[in-house]
């Protein structure tokens, strides 16, 4: 899956070429197996931050739609597919484990378990 930077005015053109909308990430993408040549004008340039969502590169992250600011947590991990990180699948479990995200989550849960209501 390759995410695209499609302006709103060009969304119908991207859709006609085969791009799909990812409502969770609020991004247009090219499904796996579809040739990328027709989408060249919307592909993120090298070193360019994507319009929204995130690329998994340092300094990238999701965009807060209300504030229009890039929001990146210290343990933000871009998962290439729609997966629940609290129940990671075999594909993303190694990525989460290697990022420190799993350890931070365990530490947070341990801290929360000590709180009294």
N, C-alpha and C positions, 0 to 999 in steps of 0.2 A: 504494500500500500504506500503510495507516494502522495503526500499532502501538497496542495497547490495554494497559491496566493491569487484567488479569483476575486476581482472587484464585483460588487453587487450588480452593476450594470452589465456584466459579462457572464452572469451565472447561467442564463439560458443557453448561451453558446457552449459553455463548458459541459453542461448537461447533455446537449445534443451530440457532443463528441464522445460521451461515455463516462464523464466524471460523475461521482456520487457525492451526496451530502452526508457528513457524519454529524448527527445532531448532538452527540455527547461532546465532541471537540469543537463543534461549530466551525467546521472546515470542509472544504471541498477536497476530494482525493481521487486518485486514479486507482481503481481496483487492481489487484495482482493479476497478471496475465494480459493486461491491456497495454498496447504499445504507447510509449510516452511521447513520441514525435509530435503528435498533434497538440500536446499540452505544453510545449516548450516555452511559450510566452508567459505562462503562469507558474513555472517551476521556480522555487526559491534560488536565487543566485548564490554562488559560493560565498560563505561568510555572512549572508543576509539572514536576519531573523525572520522566521515565518510570520505571517500576518496575525495569526492566533494559534493557540494550542501549544506549540513547543516542538523543538526538533531533537531534544535529548542532548544538545550541545551545551557546554558550559555557557552561562549567561543567557540561556533561553528559558522559557517557561510559558505559563499560560497568561493570557491577557485578561485583566479585569475589565469587563465590558462597561461597567458603570464609570469607573475612573479612567478608562483607556490607558492604563499603565501595565507594564509587564510585571507579573507577579511570579517570583521565583523563590521557592523555599530552599533551604540548604540541603534538604534531602528529596528534592523533586526528582522523580524518575518518570521519563516518558515511556509508556508501554505501547508497543506497536499495534496492539489489538485491543478490543474491548474486553478487558479482564478485570475482575474484582481483585484489587491488590490484597484485600483481607482474606481472600481464599485463592492464592495464586495458583495458576496452572503450571504444568511442567515446562512450558515455554518461557514464562516470565519469572518463575521462582529463582533461577540462578542470577538473573539480572537484578532482582530485588535484594537477594542475599549479598551480592557483591557491592551494592551501593551503600550499605549501612542503614537502609530504610527498615529492614526487618529488625535489626537490633534496637533502633530508636523506637519502633512500635512496641517491642517487648518491654523496654524501659518505661515507656509512658503507661502501658497497661499495668505494670508493677506499681508505679507511683499512684495510679488511680485506685488500685485495689486497697491501698492503705487509707483512703479517705473514708470518713464516716458520714452517714447521712444525718 
